[in-house]
């Protein structure tokens, strides 16, 4: 009797990966870690924004997300506009062809169902819709795993996001407000679960215990201009954020505190340069981490962190370092509340340096207590993500031997 050889699972990962955003790449790293541990025979490749970077770092084949290489450049000439229009049509067939080659497609985390930062409907929302619609039509399950969501006012964007979610075979969210937002936009979320952000499954260095005089403060910055609904006030919001941050840094250095400025995306370097130009002090230094692991290494050596970007906050929380969040969306407030630091949030749109300093000093007074809180919160987050990976295996790979073993031991 002959046996049919086991056919490797073909798994695709999708998103704005390899494009310079450390949080997005950290989410991919977490899912690849799960796949390599629980499904080591799976053949994995990506449809993403930066295929060269993804292949170089993660050693998986990758395909460019858009046919039009100038997708994210402003089109002003007739030829550029025509190329963008043609690209949208070509991407329908490119996306469907890519989806067809897979048994499962995973969208690893990221804020793919939100527009908390400036976003055009025919950019990533359109790409996500093509993916999820192709999955539904071709019967290839698409899983949105620990994704972020928020209510969207723009009707075209809202419609694309809603239909993307409806076409997905599996949905989970990184916080309760994300699930609430999708329900408010007309998606049936009765079977959808809430788990922590995927980055909480990544390994992290252990933060040291501060000793002696006050030490380094890590400042995670962002090229922040408001959200999708703030376009008319973008310059004003950016100036207020930058001025408040500069005043905060200047006060810390006047008190003799070293400040280490960190980025979370390639576009954040303009903010770093502005702060370095405004605060002439040897106590201020800057780094451009290449991964979430680099971010965590920097933060683990600090006494305290102040950060804007969502995954900068996660890196500080993950290492157990007390962090003050400059919040630009509900997701940041929900994250801080979940981890036991809900009292230490400050609006990024209205940075008040005096109030920020007051909150910062209150945070540092409770540093030892908050570090203990974070140990327990991180343990809970890791357990919840382990449960999600088990659920993914039994839901998406029911024929896999590992999934069968999990069902038998349940």
FENZIGI-V671774 format. One line per field, one symbol per residue. ss: DSSP state (~ for helix, > for strand, _ for the rest). phi: phi as a letter, one per 40 degrees, with the letter a starting at -180 (. if undefined). burial: + if it has 24 or more other C-alpha atoms within 12 Angstrom, else -. Layout:
ss: ???
phi: ???
burial: ???
//
This chain:
ss: _________>>>>>>_____>~~~~~~~~~~~~~~~~~____>>>>>>__~~~~~~~~__>>>>_____________~~~~~~~~~~~~~~~~~~~~~~~___>>>>>____>_______~~~~~~~~~~~~~~~~~~__>>>>>>>_>_____~~~~~~~~~~~~~__>>>>__~~~~~~~~~________>>___~~~~_______________>>>>_______~~~~~~~~~~~~~~~~~~~~~~~~~~~____>>>>__>~~~~~~~~~~~~~_____>>>>____~~~~~~~~~___>>>>__~~~~~~~~~~___>>>>>__~~~~~~~~~______>>>~~~__~~~~~~~~~~~~~_~~~~~~~~~~~~~~~~~~~~~~~~~~~~~~____~~~~~~~~~_
phi: .cbccccccbbbbbicbgbhccccccccdcccccccccbccccbabbacbcccccccbgbcabccbcccbdbcccbcdccccccccdccccdcccccccdcbcabbbcggccbbbcbdacccccdccccdccccccccgbcbbcbfccaacbcdcccdcccccccccccababcacdccccccccgbcbdbcbbbccdcccccacccccdagcdbcbcbcbaccbgbccbdcbdcccccccccccccccccccccgccbbcbbbadcccccdccccccbcaccbbbbbdcacccdccccccccabbabddcccccccccgcdbbcccbaddccccccccgbccbbbcccbcbdccccccccccccbdcccccdcdcccccccccccccccccccccbcccdccccccccc
burial: --------+++++++++++++++++++++++++++--++--++++++++++-++---+-+-+++++++-++-----------++--++--++-+++-+++++++++++++++++++++++++++++++++++++++-+-+++++++++++++-+--++++++++++++++++++++++++++--+-+-+--+++++++++++-+-++-------++++++++++++++--------++-++++++++++++++---++++++++++-++-++++++--+---+++++++++++++++++++++++++++++++++++++++++++++++++++++++++++++++++++++++--++-+++-++--+--++-+++-++--++-+++-++++++++++--+-+--------
//
